Amino acid sequence: MTRIIAPLRAEVRLAAQPAAVLTVLIAAAAAARAVFLYLEAVPRGTAGLDKGLIALATPAGALQAAAWHHASLLGLAFVALVGGVVLAEGLESGTWPLVRLYQTRVSLLVVRKLVVVLFLAALSVVVTAVVLWVAVKVSHAVQPPGGPPPGLRPTTPADPEAVEAGVAPPGWGDAMGACAKTLLVLSFYATLTACAAAAARAVIPAAVLGAGPVAATLPLVTTDFRAWTPHYWIASWTEFPEDAQWKLYWWSSTPGSPDTSTALAVLSTATAALLTATWLQLRAERSLSPRA
């Protein structure tokens, strides 16, 4: 067990500082956007509040929103930067052949690094959820929303603010489902960065190339080629709320395909293909070991 945990701990220490900085920035950006939209809409009463904003007043709703934030461009930036450090630092510094003296199986080395990136991303999701929930609860305390619009009745007693607005907030099952779906999206981002790191063999180029393909294809979501973009299938898989994709989250406003099964197949295939390409590139990297 020590032989498994010790290398993981070393990888986490390597990326802890950039991951912490990015987590703070993402949590602050998500909370600031939610608070701004809430304060802008609250003078109109609960009728002017988006149901996504109302859901943030519950812990489960905040966790669901944090997961969606990490499935968007914020999560892409996090994984590209942290993944660039974790996956490309050894190649850039020249320590990769030395590491292979102790572990000749490239697949295990790559999987270990990907697990570290996903673990740090999961911690970022939790921190962002807490910050979102606290920020919205403070906003509700400072400037409470108005009364419910006529004809709207509460559907669940889970949260006073949500009940007052007549909106059923997401439960823990919804939040866990969003987290599970976000994990696949983050895995896609991580393998994309890993493939870029294996090709570029430097931290900054790996981060740029890891985020570049998704960011560069963003304008295509408004064209007939949107079905060929990752945004289309990610929006379909995560089931982003179509009325809030761009308003509440850093993502495109074009809805994805209603077929989540196809989206699962597309993302899983792309992730597996990128992982295989990474393995093939790193397998050819020279090792100090005569057995490699």
Phi, psi and omega in degrees: 000321179297324180293338178271316186286321184302312177297322178296320179297321179295320179294320180296317179299323181298321186256004186299315184294307177298325179294320179295316180297315180294323178298316178298317181294317180294314180298318180294318180295316180295316181293318180298319180294317180295316181295318179299313180294324178294311181294331178287326185266337188297331177299338180273002181082186182294340177294335180267359181269134173291143181296335176293324177291321179294323182294336181294345179284352177252147178302319180294319178295322178293321178293320177298316179295321179297321177297316179296322177300322181280346172275350181266198182296335177295315177294324177299314179297318179299308184293321181296317182285312179292318178296325177299321179290312185291318189269330186254347185298317180294324178289322181287321183277348180087011181271354181301313178299326179293320178298324182287350171298326184261339179218102184276348181274105182299324182300320179292322178297316181293314180298320179299317180291322178294322178298320179296316179298315181292325177297315179294325177293323178295320176298322178296323178298315181296314180298316179297321179297316180297315181296318178299313182298314180296316182298318181287322178296321177295319178298320178294325180288322181287316181222088183297147176291159180285186182288166181288150178291158183300143175082003182253124184246146177295147182248345180207146180269021187292328184212134183301315182295317180292322178296318180297326181276353180076026182240131176282115181287156178294146177268182180293331176297318177296319181295316179295323177297318178295321179295318180296319179291323178295328179300320177294318179297317178295326176296321176298314177300318184293317179291328175296317177293321179298318178296320178294321179294320179295328180278318185275327180058036177205149188293305185295311176301325179296318179295318181294313180289333178291321180269338188303309183301319181288317180293321184289332181271002181303317180297341184286349183291344179265005181248181178288352181267010186298331179292349179260007180255150177295332181301319183299314184280329176292317177298324178291315183292315182282345182057051174305141174295119189299329182278358184224011183303315182262335183286314183262336185232157179274083182207176180286161180266358181277125180293152179274184178291144177286352183271093182288334179295317177294321178298320177299317180295318181296310182294320179295318179295317179296319179295315179296320180294318179294321179295319178295318179297322177297314180299318180295321180291316183284335178295331180277351179293135182293145178240154175285348182277133178292346181278343186279000000 
